[in-house]
């Protein structure tokens, strides 16, 4: 599950997000770059969460396996929301996709 999420996240951010935002969402180059920056900032937030969240949740008896399953399902749900053009801010959708991918292994 973790490897699938990591590969999908890298592909989304590195290969497909810019094209999707330009072709499907109709954003100009400056808006696409701004969107990718938000995704990169979300990835940085995720790095912080990787260090803090599993440790904190372990104190409440929630293991990393449960966290991985929950975040993996969130990642899949966000991808469906993007595909089906859910009426939410693209910053929220793509930022959440960036944060929810790759959490923890």
PyMOL CGO cylinders between C-alpha atoms (Angstrom):
from pymol import cmd
from pymol.cgo import CYLINDER

trace = [
    CYLINDER, 0.00, 0.00, 0.00, 2.79, 2.40, 0.89, 0.3, 1, 1, 1, 1, 1, 1,
    CYLINDER, 2.79, 2.40, 0.89, 4.73, 1.69, -2.31, 0.3, 1, 1, 1, 1, 1, 1,
    CYLINDER, 4.73, 1.69, -2.31, 1.60, 2.18, -4.41, 0.3, 1, 1, 1, 1, 1, 1,
    CYLINDER, 1.60, 2.18, -4.41, 0.87, 5.50, -2.70, 0.3, 1, 1, 1, 1, 1, 1,
    CYLINDER, 0.87, 5.50, -2.70, 4.46, 6.69, -3.11, 0.3, 1, 1, 1, 1, 1, 1,
    CYLINDER, 4.46, 6.69, -3.11, 4.57, 5.80, -6.81, 0.3, 1, 1, 1, 1, 1, 1,
    CYLINDER, 4.57, 5.80, -6.81, 1.20, 7.37, -7.47, 0.3, 1, 1, 1, 1, 1, 1,
    CYLINDER, 1.20, 7.37, -7.47, 2.12, 10.55, -5.58, 0.3, 1, 1, 1, 1, 1, 1,
    CYLINDER, 2.12, 10.55, -5.58, 5.38, 10.97, -7.49, 0.3, 1, 1, 1, 1, 1, 1,
    CYLINDER, 5.38, 10.97, -7.49, 3.61, 10.38, -10.78, 0.3, 1, 1, 1, 1, 1, 1,
    CYLINDER, 3.61, 10.38, -10.78, 0.83, 12.83, -9.91, 0.3, 1, 1, 1, 1, 1, 1,
    CYLINDER, 0.83, 12.83, -9.91, 3.17, 15.58, -8.80, 0.3, 1, 1, 1, 1, 1, 1,
    CYLINDER, 3.17, 15.58, -8.80, 5.93, 15.05, -11.31, 0.3, 1, 1, 1, 1, 1, 1,
    CYLINDER, 5.93, 15.05, -11.31, 4.11, 13.99, -14.46, 0.3, 1, 1, 1, 1, 1, 1,
    CYLINDER, 4.11, 13.99, -14.46, 0.39, 14.62, -14.48, 0.3, 1, 1, 1, 1, 1, 1,
    CYLINDER, 0.39, 14.62, -14.48, -0.67, 17.45, -12.17, 0.3, 1, 1, 1, 1, 1, 1,
    CYLINDER, -0.67, 17.45, -12.17, 0.62, 20.28, -14.37, 0.3, 1, 1, 1, 1, 1, 1,
    CYLINDER, 0.62, 20.28, -14.37, -0.99, 18.82, -17.50, 0.3, 1, 1, 1, 1, 1, 1,
    CYLINDER, -0.99, 18.82, -17.50, -4.27, 18.17, -15.68, 0.3, 1, 1, 1, 1, 1, 1,
    CYLINDER, -4.27, 18.17, -15.68, -4.37, 21.67, -14.24, 0.3, 1, 1, 1, 1, 1, 1,
    CYLINDER, -4.37, 21.67, -14.24, -3.63, 23.23, -17.62, 0.3, 1, 1, 1, 1, 1, 1,
    CYLINDER, -3.63, 23.23, -17.62, -5.76, 21.01, -19.86, 0.3, 1, 1, 1, 1, 1, 1,
    CYLINDER, -5.76, 21.01, -19.86, -8.69, 20.02, -17.64, 0.3, 1, 1, 1, 1, 1, 1,
    CYLINDER, -8.69, 20.02, -17.64, -8.92, 22.90, -15.16, 0.3, 1, 1, 1, 1, 1, 1,
    CYLINDER, -8.92, 22.90, -15.16, -7.88, 25.46, -17.78, 0.3, 1, 1, 1, 1, 1, 1,
    CYLINDER, -7.88, 25.46, -17.78, -5.29, 27.21, -15.62, 0.3, 1, 1, 1, 1, 1, 1,
    CYLINDER, -5.29, 27.21, -15.62, -2.64, 29.43, -17.17, 0.3, 1, 1, 1, 1, 1, 1,
    CYLINDER, -2.64, 29.43, -17.17, 1.07, 28.79, -16.60, 0.3, 1, 1, 1, 1, 1, 1,
    CYLINDER, 1.07, 28.79, -16.60, 1.35, 31.10, -13.57, 0.3, 1, 1, 1, 1, 1, 1,
    CYLINDER, 1.35, 31.10, -13.57, -1.63, 29.45, -11.87, 0.3, 1, 1, 1, 1, 1, 1,
    CYLINDER, -1.63, 29.45, -11.87, -0.24, 25.97, -12.58, 0.3, 1, 1, 1, 1, 1, 1,
    CYLINDER, -0.24, 25.97, -12.58, 3.10, 26.94, -11.04, 0.3, 1, 1, 1, 1, 1, 1,
    CYLINDER, 3.10, 26.94, -11.04, 1.32, 28.37, -8.01, 0.3, 1, 1, 1, 1, 1, 1,
    CYLINDER, 1.32, 28.37, -8.01, -0.69, 25.17, -7.65, 0.3, 1, 1, 1, 1, 1, 1,
    CYLINDER, -0.69, 25.17, -7.65, 2.46, 23.03, -7.86, 0.3, 1, 1, 1, 1, 1, 1,
    CYLINDER, 2.46, 23.03, -7.86, 4.06, 25.24, -5.22, 0.3, 1, 1, 1, 1, 1, 1,
    CYLINDER, 4.06, 25.24, -5.22, 1.12, 24.59, -2.89, 0.3, 1, 1, 1, 1, 1, 1,
    CYLINDER, 1.12, 24.59, -2.89, 1.58, 20.87, -3.51, 0.3, 1, 1, 1, 1, 1, 1,
    CYLINDER, 1.58, 20.87, -3.51, 5.28, 21.16, -2.68, 0.3, 1, 1, 1, 1, 1, 1,
    CYLINDER, 5.28, 21.16, -2.68, 4.45, 23.04, 0.53, 0.3, 1, 1, 1, 1, 1, 1,
    CYLINDER, 4.45, 23.04, 0.53, 1.97, 20.30, 1.40, 0.3, 1, 1, 1, 1, 1, 1,
    CYLINDER, 1.97, 20.30, 1.40, 4.70, 17.71, 0.85, 0.3, 1, 1, 1, 1, 1, 1,
    CYLINDER, 4.70, 17.71, 0.85, 6.88, 19.63, 3.32, 0.3, 1, 1, 1, 1, 1, 1,
    CYLINDER, 6.88, 19.63, 3.32, 4.04, 19.60, 5.85, 0.3, 1, 1, 1, 1, 1, 1,
    CYLINDER, 4.04, 19.60, 5.85, 3.74, 15.88, 5.30, 0.3, 1, 1, 1, 1, 1, 1,
    CYLINDER, 3.74, 15.88, 5.30, 7.41, 15.42, 6.18, 0.3, 1, 1, 1, 1, 1, 1,
    CYLINDER, 7.41, 15.42, 6.18, 6.72, 17.05, 9.55, 0.3, 1, 1, 1, 1, 1, 1,
    CYLINDER, 6.72, 17.05, 9.55, 3.62, 14.93, 10.06, 0.3, 1, 1, 1, 1, 1, 1,
    CYLINDER, 3.62, 14.93, 10.06, 5.61, 11.77, 9.32, 0.3, 1, 1, 1, 1, 1, 1,
    CYLINDER, 5.61, 11.77, 9.32, 7.76, 12.51, 12.33, 0.3, 1, 1, 1, 1, 1, 1,
    CYLINDER, 7.76, 12.51, 12.33, 5.05, 13.54, 14.76, 0.3, 1, 1, 1, 1, 1, 1,
    CYLINDER, 5.05, 13.54, 14.76, 1.77, 11.83, 13.92, 0.3, 1, 1, 1, 1, 1, 1,
    CYLINDER, 1.77, 11.83, 13.92, 2.65, 8.11, 14.19, 0.3, 1, 1, 1, 1, 1, 1,
    CYLINDER, 2.65, 8.11, 14.19, 4.35, 8.66, 17.55, 0.3, 1, 1, 1, 1, 1, 1,
    CYLINDER, 4.35, 8.66, 17.55, 1.42, 10.62, 18.95, 0.3, 1, 1, 1, 1, 1, 1,
    CYLINDER, 1.42, 10.62, 18.95, -1.17, 8.14, 17.70, 0.3, 1, 1, 1, 1, 1, 1,
    CYLINDER, -1.17, 8.14, 17.70, 0.81, 5.20, 19.10, 0.3, 1, 1, 1, 1, 1, 1,
    CYLINDER, 0.81, 5.20, 19.10, 0.24, 6.71, 22.57, 0.3, 1, 1, 1, 1, 1, 1,
    CYLINDER, 0.24, 6.71, 22.57, -3.50, 6.23, 22.01, 0.3, 1, 1, 1, 1, 1, 1,
    CYLINDER, -3.50, 6.23, 22.01, -3.10, 2.66, 20.80, 0.3, 1, 1, 1, 1, 1, 1,
    CYLINDER, -3.10, 2.66, 20.80, -3.39, 3.45, 17.09, 0.3, 1, 1, 1, 1, 1, 1,
    CYLINDER, -3.39, 3.45, 17.09, -0.64, 1.68, 15.17, 0.3, 1, 1, 1, 1, 1, 1,
    CYLINDER, -0.64, 1.68, 15.17, 1.06, 2.77, 11.99, 0.3, 1, 1, 1, 1, 1, 1,
    CYLINDER, 1.06, 2.77, 11.99, -0.83, 0.09, 10.03, 0.3, 1, 1, 1, 1, 1, 1,
    CYLINDER, -0.83, 0.09, 10.03, -4.17, 1.69, 10.89, 0.3, 1, 1, 1, 1, 1, 1,
    CYLINDER, -4.17, 1.69, 10.89, -2.83, 5.13, 10.07, 0.3, 1, 1, 1, 1, 1, 1,
    CYLINDER, -2.83, 5.13, 10.07, -1.53, 3.87, 6.71, 0.3, 1, 1, 1, 1, 1, 1,
    CYLINDER, -1.53, 3.87, 6.71, -4.93, 2.34, 5.89, 0.3, 1, 1, 1, 1, 1, 1,
    CYLINDER, -4.93, 2.34, 5.89, -6.85, 5.51, 6.82, 0.3, 1, 1, 1, 1, 1, 1,
    CYLINDER, -6.85, 5.51, 6.82, -4.52, 7.83, 4.93, 0.3, 1, 1, 1, 1, 1, 1,
    CYLINDER, -4.52, 7.83, 4.93, -4.43, 5.44, 1.95, 0.3, 1, 1, 1, 1, 1, 1,
    CYLINDER, -4.43, 5.44, 1.95, -8.22, 5.51, 1.76, 0.3, 1, 1, 1, 1, 1, 1,
    CYLINDER, -8.22, 5.51, 1.76, -8.16, 9.31, 2.03, 0.3, 1, 1, 1, 1, 1, 1,
    CYLINDER, -8.16, 9.31, 2.03, -5.67, 9.42, -0.84, 0.3, 1, 1, 1, 1, 1, 1,
    CYLINDER, -5.67, 9.42, -0.84, -7.92, 7.25, -3.01, 0.3, 1, 1, 1, 1, 1, 1,
    CYLINDER, -7.92, 7.25, -3.01, -10.99, 9.34, -2.12, 0.3, 1, 1, 1, 1, 1, 1,
    CYLINDER, -10.99, 9.34, -2.12, -9.16, 12.56, -3.02, 0.3, 1, 1, 1, 1, 1, 1,
    CYLINDER, -9.16, 12.56, -3.02, -8.14, 11.09, -6.37, 0.3, 1, 1, 1, 1, 1, 1,
    CYLINDER, -8.14, 11.09, -6.37, -11.77, 10.26, -7.10, 0.3, 1, 1, 1, 1, 1, 1,
    CYLINDER, -11.77, 10.26, -7.10, -12.77, 13.79, -6.08, 0.3, 1, 1, 1, 1, 1, 1,
    CYLINDER, -12.77, 13.79, -6.08, -10.22, 15.19, -8.54, 0.3, 1, 1, 1, 1, 1, 1,
    CYLINDER, -10.22, 15.19, -8.54, -11.31, 12.86, -11.35, 0.3, 1, 1, 1, 1, 1, 1,
    CYLINDER, -11.31, 12.86, -11.35, -15.02, 13.53, -10.85, 0.3, 1, 1, 1, 1, 1, 1,
    CYLINDER, -15.02, 13.53, -10.85, -14.36, 17.28, -10.52, 0.3, 1, 1, 1, 1, 1, 1,
    CYLINDER, -14.36, 17.28, -10.52, -15.77, 17.67, -7.02, 0.3, 1, 1, 1, 1, 1, 1,
    CYLINDER, -15.77, 17.67, -7.02, -16.78, 21.32, -6.49, 0.3, 1, 1, 1, 1, 1, 1,
    CYLINDER, -16.78, 21.32, -6.49, -13.97, 22.13, -4.08, 0.3, 1, 1, 1, 1, 1, 1,
    CYLINDER, -13.97, 22.13, -4.08, -10.95, 24.36, -4.36, 0.3, 1, 1, 1, 1, 1, 1,
    CYLINDER, -10.95, 24.36, -4.36, -8.25, 22.73, -6.46, 0.3, 1, 1, 1, 1, 1, 1,
    CYLINDER, -8.25, 22.73, -6.46, -5.76, 23.89, -3.84, 0.3, 1, 1, 1, 1, 1, 1,
    CYLINDER, -5.76, 23.89, -3.84, -7.56, 21.81, -1.23, 0.3, 1, 1, 1, 1, 1, 1,
    CYLINDER, -7.56, 21.81, -1.23, -7.89, 18.77, -3.47, 0.3, 1, 1, 1, 1, 1, 1,
    CYLINDER, -7.89, 18.77, -3.47, -4.35, 18.72, -4.83, 0.3, 1, 1, 1, 1, 1, 1,
    CYLINDER, -4.35, 18.72, -4.83, -2.82, 19.81, -1.51, 0.3, 1, 1, 1, 1, 1, 1,
    CYLINDER, -2.82, 19.81, -1.51, -4.64, 17.03, 0.32, 0.3, 1, 1, 1, 1, 1, 1,
    CYLINDER, -4.64, 17.03, 0.32, -3.53, 14.57, -2.34, 0.3, 1, 1, 1, 1, 1, 1,
    CYLINDER, -3.53, 14.57, -2.34, 0.07, 15.65, -1.73, 0.3, 1, 1, 1, 1, 1, 1,
    CYLINDER, 0.07, 15.65, -1.73, -0.25, 15.35, 2.05, 0.3, 1, 1, 1, 1, 1, 1,
    CYLINDER, -0.25, 15.35, 2.05, -2.12, 12.06, 2.10, 0.3, 1, 1, 1, 1, 1, 1,
    CYLINDER, -2.12, 12.06, 2.10, 0.26, 10.27, -0.26, 0.3, 1, 1, 1, 1, 1, 1,
    CYLINDER, 0.26, 10.27, -0.26, 3.20, 8.38, 1.22, 0.3, 1, 1, 1, 1, 1, 1,
    CYLINDER, 3.20, 8.38, 1.22, 2.15, 8.50, 4.87, 0.3, 1, 1, 1, 1, 1, 1,
    CYLINDER, 2.15, 8.50, 4.87, 3.82, 6.30, 6.76, 0.3, 1, 1, 1, 1, 1, 1,
    CYLINDER, 3.82, 6.30, 6.76, 5.22, 2.90, 5.95, 0.3, 1, 1, 1, 1, 1, 1,
]
cmd.load_cgo(trace, "trace")
